[in-house]
Amino acid sequence: MFGKGKDAKGFSFEEGREMEEKLVRVLHAREKLRLTPAAEGIIYKAVQMGLLSEKDRET
């Protein structure tokens, strides 16, 4: 049913773990900074556009 080493959504277990780790970091940063959803969206877009790195986003 699933490809070798893949979950139900087609991600490898390594990819799933990486996504989970990113989510945990984002949730911790959100809790620490108490960002509004709008502020999070702006930061997310800045990372997508290359204006901020993932590392900058977390600090």
MARZAGU-692994 format. One record per atom (N, C-alpha, C, O): x, y, z negated; atom name; residue number from 0. Coordinates in nm, 2 decimals. Layout:
BEGIN
<node><c1>X</c1><c2>Y</c2><c3>Z</c3><atom>CA</atom><n>NUM</n></node>
...
***
This chain:
BEGIN
<node><c1>0.08</c1><c2>-0.12</c2><c3>0.00</c3><atom>N</atom><n>0</n></node>
<node><c1>0.00</c1><c2>0.00</c2><c3>0.00</c3><atom>CA</atom><n>0</n></node>
<node><c1>0.09</c1><c2>0.13</c2><c3>0.00</c3><atom>C</atom><n>0</n></node>
<node><c1>0.07</c1><c2>0.21</c2><c3>0.09</c3><atom>O</atom><n>0</n></node>
<node><c1>0.18</c1><c2>0.14</c2><c3>-0.09</c3><atom>N</atom><n>1</n></node>
<node><c1>0.27</c1><c2>0.25</c2><c3>-0.10</c3><atom>CA</atom><n>1</n></node>
<node><c1>0.40</c1><c2>0.21</c2><c3>-0.04</c3><atom>C</atom><n>1</n></node>
<node><c1>0.44</c1><c2>0.10</c2><c3>-0.04</c3><atom>O</atom><n>1</n></node>
<node><c1>0.47</c1><c2>0.32</c2><c3>0.01</c3><atom>N</atom><n>2</n></node>
<node><c1>0.61</c1><c2>0.29</c2><c3>0.06</c3><atom>CA</atom><n>2</n></node>
<node><c1>0.70</c1><c2>0.25</c2><c3>-0.05</c3><atom>C</atom><n>2</n></node>
<node><c1>0.67</c1><c2>0.28</c2><c3>-0.17</c3><atom>O</atom><n>2</n></node>
<node><c1>0.81</c1><c2>0.19</c2><c3>-0.02</c3><atom>N</atom><n>3</n></node>
<node><c1>0.91</c1><c2>0.15</c2><c3>-0.12</c3><atom>CA</atom><n>3</n></node>
<node><c1>0.96</c1><c2>0.27</c2><c3>-0.20</c3><atom>C</atom><n>3</n></node>
<node><c1>1.01</c1><c2>0.37</c2><c3>-0.14</c3><atom>O</atom><n>3</n></node>
<node><c1>0.94</c1><c2>0.27</c2><c3>-0.33</c3><atom>N</atom><n>4</n></node>
<node><c1>0.99</c1><c2>0.37</c2><c3>-0.42</c3><atom>CA</atom><n>4</n></node>
<node><c1>0.91</c1><c2>0.50</c2><c3>-0.41</c3><atom>C</atom><n>4</n></node>
<node><c1>0.95</c1><c2>0.61</c2><c3>-0.44</c3><atom>O</atom><n>4</n></node>
<node><c1>0.78</c1><c2>0.49</c2><c3>-0.37</c3><atom>N</atom><n>5</n></node>
<node><c1>0.70</c1><c2>0.61</c2><c3>-0.35</c3><atom>CA</atom><n>5</n></node>
<node><c1>0.58</c1><c2>0.60</c2><c3>-0.45</c3><atom>C</atom><n>5</n></node>
<node><c1>0.53</c1><c2>0.49</c2><c3>-0.48</c3><atom>O</atom><n>5</n></node>
<node><c1>0.52</c1><c2>0.71</c2><c3>-0.48</c3><atom>N</atom><n>6</n></node>
<node><c1>0.40</c1><c2>0.71</c2><c3>-0.57</c3><atom>CA</atom><n>6</n></node>
<node><c1>0.28</c1><c2>0.73</c2><c3>-0.47</c3><atom>C</atom><n>6</n></node>
<node><c1>0.29</c1><c2>0.73</c2><c3>-0.35</c3><atom>O</atom><n>6</n></node>
<node><c1>0.16</c1><c2>0.75</c2><c3>-0.53</c3><atom>N</atom><n>7</n></node>
<node><c1>0.04</c1><c2>0.75</c2><c3>-0.46</c3><atom>CA</atom><n>7</n></node>
<node><c1>0.04</c1><c2>0.87</c2><c3>-0.36</c3><atom>C</atom><n>7</n></node>
<node><c1>-0.03</c1><c2>0.87</c2><c3>-0.26</c3><atom>O</atom><n>7</n></node>
<node><c1>0.11</c1><c2>0.98</c2><c3>-0.39</c3><atom>N</atom><n>8</n></node>
<node><c1>0.11</c1><c2>1.10</c2><c3>-0.31</c3><atom>CA</atom><n>8</n></node>
<node><c1>0.22</c1><c2>1.10</c2><c3>-0.21</c3><atom>C</atom><n>8</n></node>
<node><c1>0.24</c1><c2>1.19</c2><c3>-0.13</c3><atom>O</atom><n>8</n></node>
<node><c1>0.30</c1><c2>0.99</c2><c3>-0.20</c3><atom>N</atom><n>9</n></node>
<node><c1>0.41</c1><c2>0.98</c2><c3>-0.11</c3><atom>CA</atom><n>9</n></node>
<node><c1>0.54</c1><c2>1.04</c2><c3>-0.15</c3><atom>C</atom><n>9</n></node>
<node><c1>0.64</c1><c2>1.05</c2><c3>-0.07</c3><atom>O</atom><n>9</n></node>
<node><c1>0.55</c1><c2>1.08</c2><c3>-0.28</c3><atom>N</atom><n>10</n></node>
<node><c1>0.68</c1><c2>1.13</c2><c3>-0.33</c3><atom>CA</atom><n>10</n></node>
<node><c1>0.76</c1><c2>1.02</c2><c3>-0.38</c3><atom>C</atom><n>10</n></node>
<node><c1>0.71</c1><c2>0.92</c2><c3>-0.44</c3><atom>O</atom><n>10</n></node>
<node><c1>0.89</c1><c2>1.03</c2><c3>-0.36</c3><atom>N</atom><n>11</n></node>
<node><c1>0.98</c1><c2>0.94</c2><c3>-0.43</c3><atom>CA</atom><n>11</n></node>
<node><c1>0.98</c1><c2>0.97</c2><c3>-0.58</c3><atom>C</atom><n>11</n></node>
<node><c1>0.94</c1><c2>1.07</c2><c3>-0.62</c3><atom>O</atom><n>11</n></node>
<node><c1>1.02</c1><c2>0.87</c2><c3>-0.66</c3><atom>N</atom><n>12</n></node>
<node><c1>1.01</c1><c2>0.89</c2><c3>-0.80</c3><atom>CA</atom><n>12</n></node>
<node><c1>1.11</c1><c2>1.00</c2><c3>-0.84</c3><atom>C</atom><n>12</n></node>
<node><c1>1.09</c1><c2>1.07</c2><c3>-0.94</c3><atom>O</atom><n>12</n></node>
<node><c1>1.22</c1><c2>1.01</c2><c3>-0.77</c3><atom>N</atom><n>13</n></node>
<node><c1>1.32</c1><c2>1.12</c2><c3>-0.80</c3><atom>CA</atom><n>13</n></node>
<node><c1>1.26</c1><c2>1.25</c2><c3>-0.77</c3><atom>C</atom><n>13</n></node>
<node><c1>1.27</c1><c2>1.34</c2><c3>-0.85</c3><atom>O</atom><n>13</n></node>
<node><c1>1.19</c1><c2>1.27</c2><c3>-0.66</c3><atom>N</atom><n>14</n></node>
<node><c1>1.12</c1><c2>1.39</c2><c3>-0.63</c3><atom>CA</atom><n>14</n></node>
<node><c1>1.01</c1><c2>1.43</c2><c3>-0.73</c3><atom>C</atom><n>14</n></node>
<node><c1>1.00</c1><c2>1.54</c2><c3>-0.77</c3><atom>O</atom><n>14</n></node>
<node><c1>0.94</c1><c2>1.33</c2><c3>-0.78</c3><atom>N</atom><n>15</n></node>
<node><c1>0.84</c1><c2>1.35</c2><c3>-0.88</c3><atom>CA</atom><n>15</n></node>
<node><c1>0.90</c1><c2>1.39</c2><c3>-1.01</c3><atom>C</atom><n>15</n></node>
<node><c1>0.85</c1><c2>1.48</c2><c3>-1.08</c3><atom>O</atom><n>15</n></node>
<node><c1>1.01</c1><c2>1.33</c2><c3>-1.05</c3><atom>N</atom><n>16</n></node>
<node><c1>1.08</c1><c2>1.37</c2><c3>-1.17</c3><atom>CA</atom><n>16</n></node>
<node><c1>1.13</c1><c2>1.52</c2><c3>-1.16</c3><atom>C</atom><n>16</n></node>
<node><c1>1.12</c1><c2>1.59</c2><c3>-1.25</c3><atom>O</atom><n>16</n></node>
<node><c1>1.19</c1><c2>1.55</c2><c3>-1.04</c3><atom>N</atom><n>17</n></node>
<node><c1>1.24</c1><c2>1.69</c2><c3>-1.02</c3><atom>CA</atom><n>17</n></node>
<node><c1>1.12</c1><c2>1.79</c2><c3>-1.03</c3><atom>C</atom><n>17</n></node>
<node><c1>1.14</c1><c2>1.90</c2><c3>-1.10</c3><atom>O</atom><n>17</n></node>
<node><c1>1.01</c1><c2>1.76</c2><c3>-0.97</c3><atom>N</atom><n>18</n></node>
<node><c1>0.89</c1><c2>1.85</c2><c3>-0.98</c3><atom>CA</atom><n>18</n></node>
<node><c1>0.84</c1><c2>1.86</c2><c3>-1.12</c3><atom>C</atom><n>18</n></node>
<node><c1>0.81</c1><c2>1.97</c2><c3>-1.17</c3><atom>O</atom><n>18</n></node>
<node><c1>0.84</c1><c2>1.75</c2><c3>-1.20</c3><atom>N</atom><n>19</n></node>
<node><c1>0.80</c1><c2>1.75</c2><c3>-1.34</c3><atom>CA</atom><n>19</n></node>
<node><c1>0.90</c1><c2>1.84</c2><c3>-1.42</c3><atom>C</atom><n>19</n></node>
<node><c1>0.85</c1><c2>1.92</c2><c3>-1.50</c3><atom>O</atom><n>19</n></node>
<node><c1>1.03</c1><c2>1.83</c2><c3>-1.40</c3><atom>N</atom><n>20</n></node>
<node><c1>1.12</c1><c2>1.91</c2><c3>-1.47</c3><atom>CA</atom><n>20</n></node>
<node><c1>1.11</c1><c2>2.06</c2><c3>-1.44</c3><atom>C</atom><n>20</n></node>
<node><c1>1.11</c1><c2>2.14</c2><c3>-1.53</c3><atom>O</atom><n>20</n></node>
<node><c1>1.08</c1><c2>2.09</c2><c3>-1.31</c3><atom>N</atom><n>21</n></node>
<node><c1>1.06</c1><c2>2.23</c2><c3>-1.28</c3><atom>CA</atom><n>21</n></node>
<node><c1>0.93</c1><c2>2.28</c2><c3>-1.34</c3><atom>C</atom><n>21</n></node>
<node><c1>0.93</c1><c2>2.39</c2><c3>-1.40</c3><atom>O</atom><n>21</n></node>
<node><c1>0.83</c1><c2>2.20</c2><c3>-1.35</c3><atom>N</atom><n>22</n></node>
<node><c1>0.70</c1><c2>2.24</c2><c3>-1.41</c3><atom>CA</atom><n>22</n></node>
<node><c1>0.72</c1><c2>2.27</c2><c3>-1.56</c3><atom>C</atom><n>22</n></node>
<node><c1>0.67</c1><c2>2.37</c2><c3>-1.61</c3><atom>O</atom><n>22</n></node>
<node><c1>0.80</c1><c2>2.18</c2><c3>-1.62</c3><atom>N</atom><n>23</n></node>
<node><c1>0.83</c1><c2>2.20</c2><c3>-1.77</c3><atom>CA</atom><n>23</n></node>
<node><c1>0.90</c1><c2>2.33</c2><c3>-1.79</c3><atom>C</atom><n>23</n></node>
<node><c1>0.87</c1><c2>2.41</c2><c3>-1.88</c3><atom>O</atom><n>23</n></node>
<node><c1>1.01</c1><c2>2.36</c2><c3>-1.70</c3><atom>N</atom><n>24</n></node>
<node><c1>1.08</c1><c2>2.48</c2><c3>-1.72</c3><atom>CA</atom><n>24</n></node>
<node><c1>0.99</c1><c2>2.60</c2><c3>-1.70</c3><atom>C</atom><n>24</n></node>
<node><c1>1.00</c1><c2>2.70</c2><c3>-1.77</c3><atom>O</atom><n>24</n></node>
<node><c1>0.91</c1><c2>2.60</c2><c3>-1.60</c3><atom>N</atom><n>25</n></node>
<node><c1>0.82</c1><c2>2.71</c2><c3>-1.57</c3><atom>CA</atom><n>25</n></node>
<node><c1>0.72</c1><c2>2.73</c2><c3>-1.69</c3><atom>C</atom><n>25</n></node>
<node><c1>0.70</c1><c2>2.84</c2><c3>-1.73</c3><atom>O</atom><n>25</n></node>
<node><c1>0.67</c1><c2>2.62</c2><c3>-1.74</c3><atom>N</atom><n>26</n></node>
<node><c1>0.57</c1><c2>2.63</c2><c3>-1.85</c3><atom>CA</atom><n>26</n></node>
<node><c1>0.64</c1><c2>2.69</c2><c3>-1.98</c3><atom>C</atom><n>26</n></node>
<node><c1>0.58</c1><c2>2.77</c2><c3>-2.05</c3><atom>O</atom><n>26</n></node>
<node><c1>0.77</c1><c2>2.65</c2><c3>-2.00</c3><atom>N</atom><n>27</n></node>
<node><c1>0.84</c1><c2>2.70</c2><c3>-2.11</c3><atom>CA</atom><n>27</n></node>
<node><c1>0.87</c1><c2>2.85</c2><c3>-2.10</c3><atom>C</atom><n>27</n></node>
<node><c1>0.85</c1><c2>2.93</c2><c3>-2.19</c3><atom>O</atom><n>27</n></node>
<node><c1>0.91</c1><c2>2.89</c2><c3>-1.97</c3><atom>N</atom><n>28</n></node>
<node><c1>0.93</c1><c2>3.03</c2><c3>-1.95</c3><atom>CA</atom><n>28</n></node>
<node><c1>0.81</c1><c2>3.11</c2><c3>-1.96</c3><atom>C</atom><n>28</n></node>
<node><c1>0.81</c1><c2>3.22</c2><c3>-2.02</c3><atom>O</atom><n>28</n></node>
<node><c1>0.70</c1><c2>3.06</c2><c3>-1.91</c3><atom>N</atom><n>29</n></node>
<node><c1>0.57</c1><c2>3.13</c2><c3>-1.92</c3><atom>CA</atom><n>29</n></node>
<node><c1>0.53</c1><c2>3.15</c2><c3>-2.07</c3><atom>C</atom><n>29</n></node>
<node><c1>0.48</c1><c2>3.26</c2><c3>-2.10</c3><atom>O</atom><n>29</n></node>
<node><c1>0.55</c1><c2>3.05</c2><c3>-2.15</c3><atom>N</atom><n>30</n></node>
<node><c1>0.51</c1><c2>3.06</c2><c3>-2.29</c3><atom>CA</atom><n>30</n></node>
<node><c1>0.61</c1><c2>3.16</c2><c3>-2.36</c3><atom>C</atom><n>30</n></node>
<node><c1>0.56</c1><c2>3.24</c2><c3>-2.44</c3><atom>O</atom><n>30</n></node>
<node><c1>0.73</c1><c2>3.16</c2><c3>-2.32</c3><atom>N</atom><n>31</n></node>
<node><c1>0.83</c1><c2>3.25</c2><c3>-2.38</c3><atom>CA</atom><n>31</n></node>
<node><c1>0.80</c1><c2>3.39</c2><c3>-2.34</c3><atom>C</atom><n>31</n></node>
<node><c1>0.81</c1><c2>3.48</c2><c3>-2.43</c3><atom>O</atom><n>31</n></node>
<node><c1>0.77</c1><c2>3.41</c2><c3>-2.22</c3><atom>N</atom><n>32</n></node>
<node><c1>0.75</c1><c2>3.55</c2><c3>-2.17</c3><atom>CA</atom><n>32</n></node>
<node><c1>0.61</c1><c2>3.60</c2><c3>-2.18</c3><atom>C</atom><n>32</n></node>
<node><c1>0.58</c1><c2>3.72</c2><c3>-2.17</c3><atom>O</atom><n>32</n></node>
<node><c1>0.52</c1><c2>3.50</c2><c3>-2.19</c3><atom>N</atom><n>33</n></node>
<node><c1>0.37</c1><c2>3.54</c2><c3>-2.19</c3><atom>CA</atom><n>33</n></node>
<node><c1>0.34</c1><c2>3.62</c2><c3>-2.07</c3><atom>C</atom><n>33</n></node>
<node><c1>0.27</c1><c2>3.72</c2><c3>-2.08</c3><atom>O</atom><n>33</n></node>
<node><c1>0.37</c1><c2>3.56</c2><c3>-1.95</c3><atom>N</atom><n>34</n></node>
<node><c1>0.34</c1><c2>3.63</c2><c3>-1.82</c3><atom>CA</atom><n>34</n></node>
<node><c1>0.20</c1><c2>3.61</c2><c3>-1.78</c3><atom>C</atom><n>34</n></node>
<node><c1>0.14</c1><c2>3.51</c2><c3>-1.81</c3><atom>O</atom><n>34</n></node>
<node><c1>0.15</c1><c2>3.72</c2><c3>-1.72</c3><atom>N</atom><n>35</n></node>
<node><c1>0.01</c1><c2>3.70</c2><c3>-1.66</c3><atom>CA</atom><n>35</n></node>
<node><c1>0.02</c1><c2>3.62</c2><c3>-1.53</c3><atom>C</atom><n>35</n></node>
<node><c1>0.13</c1><c2>3.61</c2><c3>-1.48</c3><atom>O</atom><n>35</n></node>
<node><c1>-0.09</c1><c2>3.56</c2><c3>-1.49</c3><atom>N</atom><n>36</n></node>
<node><c1>-0.09</c1><c2>3.49</c2><c3>-1.36</c3><atom>CA</atom><n>36</n></node>
<node><c1>-0.04</c1><c2>3.58</c2><c3>-1.25</c3><atom>C</atom><n>36</n></node>
<node><c1>0.03</c1><c2>3.53</c2><c3>-1.16</c3><atom>O</atom><n>36</n></node>
<node><c1>-0.08</c1><c2>3.71</c2><c3>-1.25</c3><atom>N</atom><n>37</n></node>
<node><c1>-0.03</c1><c2>3.80</c2><c3>-1.14</c3><atom>CA</atom><n>37</n></node>
<node><c1>0.12</c1><c2>3.82</c2><c3>-1.14</c3><atom>C</atom><n>37</n></node>
<node><c1>0.18</c1><c2>3.81</c2><c3>-1.03</c3><atom>O</atom><n>37</n></node>
<node><c1>0.18</c1><c2>3.83</c2><c3>-1.26</c3><atom>N</atom><n>38</n></node>
<node><c1>0.32</c1><c2>3.85</c2><c3>-1.27</c3><atom>CA</atom><n>38</n></node>
<node><c1>0.39</c1><c2>3.72</c2><c3>-1.22</c3><atom>C</atom><n>38</n></node>
<node><c1>0.49</c1><c2>3.72</c2><c3>-1.15</c3><atom>O</atom><n>38</n></node>
<node><c1>0.34</c1><c2>3.60</c2><c3>-1.26</c3><atom>N</atom><n>39</n></node>
<node><c1>0.40</c1><c2>3.48</c2><c3>-1.22</c3><atom>CA</atom><n>39</n></node>
<node><c1>0.39</c1><c2>3.47</c2><c3>-1.06</c3><atom>C</atom><n>39</n></node>
<node><c1>0.49</c1><c2>3.42</c2><c3>-1.00</c3><atom>O</atom><n>39</n></node>
<node><c1>0.28</c1><c2>3.51</c2><c3>-1.00</c3><atom>N</atom><n>40</n></node>
<node><c1>0.27</c1><c2>3.51</c2><c3>-0.86</c3><atom>CA</atom><n>40</n></node>
<node><c1>0.37</c1><c2>3.60</c2><c3>-0.79</c3><atom>C</atom><n>40</n></node>
<node><c1>0.43</c1><c2>3.56</c2><c3>-0.69</c3><atom>O</atom><n>40</n></node>
<node><c1>0.40</c1><c2>3.71</c2><c3>-0.85</c3><atom>N</atom><n>41</n></node>
<node><c1>0.50</c1><c2>3.81</c2><c3>-0.79</c3><atom>CA</atom><n>41</n></node>
<node><c1>0.64</c1><c2>3.74</c2><c3>-0.80</c3><atom>C</atom><n>41</n></node>
<node><c1>0.71</c1><c2>3.75</c2><c3>-0.70</c3><atom>O</atom><n>41</n></node>
<node><c1>0.67</c1><c2>3.68</c2><c3>-0.91</c3><atom>N</atom><n>42</n></node>
<node><c1>0.80</c1><c2>3.62</c2><c3>-0.93</c3><atom>CA</atom><n>42</n></node>
<node><c1>0.81</c1><c2>3.50</c2><c3>-0.83</c3><atom>C</atom><n>42</n></node>
<node><c1>0.92</c1><c2>3.48</c2><c3>-0.77</c3><atom>O</atom><n>42</n></node>
<node><c1>0.71</c1><c2>3.42</c2><c3>-0.82</c3><atom>N</atom><n>43</n></node>
<node><c1>0.71</c1><c2>3.31</c2><c3>-0.73</c3><atom>CA</atom><n>43</n></node>
<node><c1>0.73</c1><c2>3.35</c2><c3>-0.58</c3><atom>C</atom><n>43</n></node>
<node><c1>0.81</c1><c2>3.29</c2><c3>-0.51</c3><atom>O</atom><n>43</n></node>
<node><c1>0.67</c1><c2>3.46</c2><c3>-0.54</c3><atom>N</atom><n>44</n></node>
<node><c1>0.69</c1><c2>3.51</c2><c3>-0.40</c3><atom>CA</atom><n>44</n></node>
<node><c1>0.83</c1><c2>3.56</c2><c3>-0.39</c3><atom>C</atom><n>44</n></node>
<node><c1>0.89</c1><c2>3.54</c2><c3>-0.28</c3><atom>O</atom><n>44</n></node>
<node><c1>0.88</c1><c2>3.63</c2><c3>-0.49</c3><atom>N</atom><n>45</n></node>
<node><c1>1.02</c1><c2>3.68</c2><c3>-0.48</c3><atom>CA</atom><n>45</n></node>
<node><c1>1.12</c1><c2>3.56</c2><c3>-0.46</c3><atom>C</atom><n>45</n></node>
<node><c1>1.22</c1><c2>3.58</c2><c3>-0.39</c3><atom>O</atom><n>45</n></node>
<node><c1>1.10</c1><c2>3.45</c2><c3>-0.53</c3><atom>N</atom><n>46</n></node>
<node><c1>1.18</c1><c2>3.33</c2><c3>-0.51</c3><atom>CA</atom><n>46</n></node>
<node><c1>1.17</c1><c2>3.28</c2><c3>-0.37</c3><atom>C</atom><n>46</n></node>
<node><c1>1.27</c1><c2>3.25</c2><c3>-0.31</c3><atom>O</atom><n>46</n></node>
<node><c1>1.04</c1><c2>3.27</c2><c3>-0.32</c3><atom>N</atom><n>47</n></node>
<node><c1>1.02</c1><c2>3.22</c2><c3>-0.19</c3><atom>CA</atom><n>47</n></node>
<node><c1>1.09</c1><c2>3.31</c2><c3>-0.08</c3><atom>C</atom><n>47</n></node>
<node><c1>1.15</c1><c2>3.26</c2><c3>0.02</c3><atom>O</atom><n>47</n></node>
<node><c1>1.09</c1><c2>3.44</c2><c3>-0.10</c3><atom>N</atom><n>48</n></node>
<node><c1>1.15</c1><c2>3.54</c2><c3>-0.01</c3><atom>CA</atom><n>48</n></node>
<node><c1>1.30</c1><c2>3.55</c2><c3>-0.03</c3><atom>C</atom><n>48</n></node>
<node><c1>1.37</c1><c2>3.61</c2><c3>0.05</c3><atom>O</atom><n>48</n></node>
<node><c1>1.36</c1><c2>3.48</c2><c3>-0.13</c3><atom>N</atom><n>49</n></node>
<node><c1>1.50</c1><c2>3.48</c2><c3>-0.15</c3><atom>CA</atom><n>49</n></node>
<node><c1>1.55</c1><c2>3.60</c2><c3>-0.23</c3><atom>C</atom><n>49</n></node>
<node><c1>1.67</c1><c2>3.62</c2><c3>-0.24</c3><atom>O</atom><n>49</n></node>
<node><c1>1.46</c1><c2>3.68</c2><c3>-0.29</c3><atom>N</atom><n>50</n></node>
<node><c1>1.50</c1><c2>3.80</c2><c3>-0.36</c3><atom>CA</atom><n>50</n></node>
<node><c1>1.54</c1><c2>3.76</c2><c3>-0.50</c3><atom>C</atom><n>50</n></node>
<node><c1>1.62</c1><c2>3.83</c2><c3>-0.57</c3><atom>O</atom><n>50</n></node>
<node><c1>1.49</c1><c2>3.64</c2><c3>-0.55</c3><atom>N</atom><n>51</n></node>
<node><c1>1.53</c1><c2>3.59</c2><c3>-0.68</c3><atom>CA</atom><n>51</n></node>
<node><c1>1.57</c1><c2>3.44</c2><c3>-0.66</c3><atom>C</atom><n>51</n></node>
<node><c1>1.51</c1><c2>3.37</c2><c3>-0.57</c3><atom>O</atom><n>51</n></node>
<node><c1>1.67</c1><c2>3.39</c2><c3>-0.74</c3><atom>N</atom><n>52</n></node>
<node><c1>1.70</c1><c2>3.25</c2><c3>-0.73</c3><atom>CA</atom><n>52</n></node>
<node><c1>1.61</c1><c2>3.18</c2><c3>-0.84</c3><atom>C</atom><n>52</n></node>
<node><c1>1.55</c1><c2>3.24</c2><c3>-0.92</c3><atom>O</atom><n>52</n></node>
<node><c1>1.61</c1><c2>3.05</c2><c3>-0.83</c3><atom>N</atom><n>53</n></node>
<node><c1>1.54</c1><c2>2.97</c2><c3>-0.93</c3><atom>CA</atom><n>53</n></node>
<node><c1>1.59</c1><c2>3.00</c2><c3>-1.06</c3><atom>C</atom><n>53</n></node>
<node><c1>1.52</c1><c2>3.00</c2><c3>-1.16</c3><atom>O</atom><n>53</n></node>
<node><c1>1.73</c1><c2>3.01</c2><c3>-1.07</c3><atom>N</atom><n>54</n></node>
<node><c1>1.79</c1><c2>3.03</c2><c3>-1.20</c3><atom>CA</atom><n>54</n></node>
<node><c1>1.75</c1><c2>3.17</c2><c3>-1.26</c3><atom>C</atom><n>54</n></node>
<node><c1>1.72</c1><c2>3.18</c2><c3>-1.38</c3><atom>O</atom><n>54</n></node>
<node><c1>1.74</c1><c2>3.27</c2><c3>-1.17</c3><atom>N</atom><n>55</n></node>
<node><c1>1.69</c1><c2>3.40</c2><c3>-1.22</c3><atom>CA</atom><n>55</n></node>
<node><c1>1.55</c1><c2>3.40</c2><c3>-1.27</c3><atom>C</atom><n>55</n></node>
<node><c1>1.51</c1><c2>3.46</c2><c3>-1.36</c3><atom>O</atom><n>55</n></node>
<node><c1>1.47</c1><c2>3.32</c2><c3>-1.20</c3><atom>N</atom><n>56</n></node>
<node><c1>1.33</c1><c2>3.31</c2><c3>-1.23</c3><atom>CA</atom><n>56</n></node>
<node><c1>1.31</c1><c2>3.25</c2><c3>-1.37</c3><atom>C</atom><n>56</n></node>
<node><c1>1.22</c1><c2>3.29</c2><c3>-1.44</c3><atom>O</atom><n>56</n></node>
<node><c1>1.40</c1><c2>3.16</c2><c3>-1.41</c3><atom>N</atom><n>57</n></node>
<node><c1>1.39</c1><c2>3.10</c2><c3>-1.54</c3><atom>CA</atom><n>57</n></node>
<node><c1>1.44</c1><c2>3.18</c2><c3>-1.66</c3><atom>C</atom><n>57</n></node>
<node><c1>1.42</c1><c2>3.15</c2><c3>-1.77</c3><atom>O</atom><n>57</n></node>
<node><c1>1.51</c1><c2>3.29</c2><c3>-1.63</c3><atom>N</atom><n>58</n></node>
<node><c1>1.57</c1><c2>3.37</c2><c3>-1.73</c3><atom>CA</atom><n>58</n></node>
<node><c1>1.49</c1><c2>3.50</c2><c3>-1.75</c3><atom>C</atom><n>58</n></node>
<node><c1>1.53</c1><c2>3.58</c2><c3>-1.84</c3><atom>O</atom><n>58</n></node>
***
